[in-house]
Amino acid sequence: MYRYDEFDHAFVKERVAQFKDQVERRLAGDLTEDQFKPLRLMNGVYLQLHAYMLRIAIPYGTLAPRQLRMLAHIARNYDKGYGHFTTRQNIQFNWPALGDIPEILELLASVEMHAIQTSGNCIRNVTADHFSGAAADEVADPRPYAEILRQWSTVHPEFSYLPRKFKIAVTGAERDRAAVQVHDIGLHLKKNEKGELGFAVYIGGGLGRTPMVGKKVRDFLPEEDLLSYTTAILRVYNLNGRRDNKYKARIKILVHETGVEELKAQIEQEFEHLKGGELSLPEADVAAIERYFTPPALPDRPEGEAILSREAASNPGFADWLRRNLHTHKNPDYAAVTISLKGIGEVPGDASADQMDAIAGLAEEFGHDEIRVSHEQNLVLPHVARADLKALFDRLVEIGLATANAGLVTDIIACPGLDYCALANARSIPVAQQISQRFGDQKRQEEIGDLKLKISGCINACGHHHVGHIGILGVEKKGAELYQITLGGSGDENTSIGEIIGRGFGPDEIVDAVETLVDTYLGLRTGKEETFLAAYRRVGAAPFKEALYGREAKAA
């Protein structure tokens, strides 16, 4: 993984010292909250419903064991013993004291971490496929390009005060696991007919109050032009993006109002001035970054299949876990393992300090010193010998992280909601917990099959409900919490925005409504191989509406 150079160390150290002075001035009353707000946001500090919250960057979701141990230390000593992993592959601490945050940032700097550009109208943490560098189906590892974009964008003087926040995602496989089409810029790494690496480029994707699927503006952008073309996009957006209305300030609105062809023409015109210039990526520089991401040496372990067959035959729980929580690795003797942070009835995305410490140890023992954070709020060990999977599973059982539900109905994405967030209208966590408990039986989950359920506590859509096969949006109506349902969303290579299917449900009704939807699907699917999403796309919303609303739906 990438290691800080001398510039990185000096820069982060100076930023921490600067923020320490700003915090001292705020605590002394020399700065008002309004004066302090832009300063804290530059350092990833939010003021939430009950306390300050610190959001820490995990670039492209890659962590070393020493870094995860530091996060555990912070959780244990400066928070309430846990951290919350987010859909941006970051981690949030919800309860730090403001006076402790500079010290926390110093600790993070000691393990090459920071909270810079995790908030504010700038280029945020660049995300990537959580199986990068391990997945058998990828064209190339997208993380070197994500790192190049990180270095280029960090406190970029031209793009530090954009009309609105700006998010970039990169994927390296045909199966999109980074949701690139719902980002401001989405990059799909691919090869052309000559075998050269480049990118399909999407712009204007995003969720929130106006969800939109990104538009493709380049089918193939040569590798060397990555920064030149990205700069061209940002310049056009920075010049033309609306600053008079924050709800219309994202690039997706610019694409919608200007038209993709006109905007593409402006981007190409700006690109012509940049192409072949100092932003071109030399092969030597790309190769230098790629060396930081050289896969670990993986010795042959052919005994794995015999061990797995024997152990799975006598241990149904282990067999379930093998079936759900593994992803095919480039090396047939290995697997990428999803560690679910979605235990039945637990808070999605939360991990305790003890669990983080334990996972760091497991990464050292079984995972070649790598951990990934997925945008689905789980953790991943990307390089585990299949021969070691039973030993790993047994250790995960001991720490309560062996839930076999990756991709199933209880693998719920949920934002913190009204339990923490000042912007939220409704609670997300209790709804996620109740749904998880209702569908917790393993056999029932397996019978339902792949189903992505996502919950947001407000229209800002931090829970990605728009791209859930079943999406739940918490709203406020006449002082009460209400939950709208969307169906048919997807964040993969066939991205779609879910359709609101009718009136909302109260907190005591929403879990029953989800169960009705699932039962309806089971009754109309053509066979077990037809997923919820496939069935919905085949039959449309009508049977689901009728099941939920009865005569009401027929009258409509």
LINCORSUL-V729217 format. One line per field, one symbol per residue. ss: DSSP state (H for helix, E for strand, C for the rest). Layout:
ss = ???
//
This chain:
ss = CCCCCHHHHHHHHHHHHHHHHHHHHHHCCCCCHHHHHHHHHCCCEEECCCCEEEEECCHHHEECHHHHHHHHHHHHHHCCCEEEECCCCCEEECCCCHHHHHHHHHHHHHCCCCCCCCCCCCECCCEECCCCCCECCECCCCHHHHHHHHHHHCCCCCCCCCCCCECEEEECECCCCCCHHHCCEEEEEEECCCCCEEEEEEECCECCCCCECCEEEEEEEEHHHHHHHHHHHHHHHHHHCCCCCHHHCCHHHHHHHHCHHHHHHHHHHHHHHHCCCCCCCCHHHHHHHHHCCCCCCCCCCCCHHHHHHHHHHHCHHHHHHHHHHEEEECCCCEEEEEECCCCCCCCCCEEEHHHHHHHHHHHHHHCCCCEEECCCCCEEEEEEEHHHHHHHHHHHHHCCCCCCCCCCCCCCEECCHHHCCCCCCCCCHHHHHHHHHHCCCHHHHHHHCCCCEEEECCCCCCCCHHHCCEEEEEEEECCEEEEEEEECCECCCCCECCEECCCCECCCCHHHHHHHHHHHHHHHCCCCCCCHHHHHHHHCCHHHHHHHHCHHHHHC
//
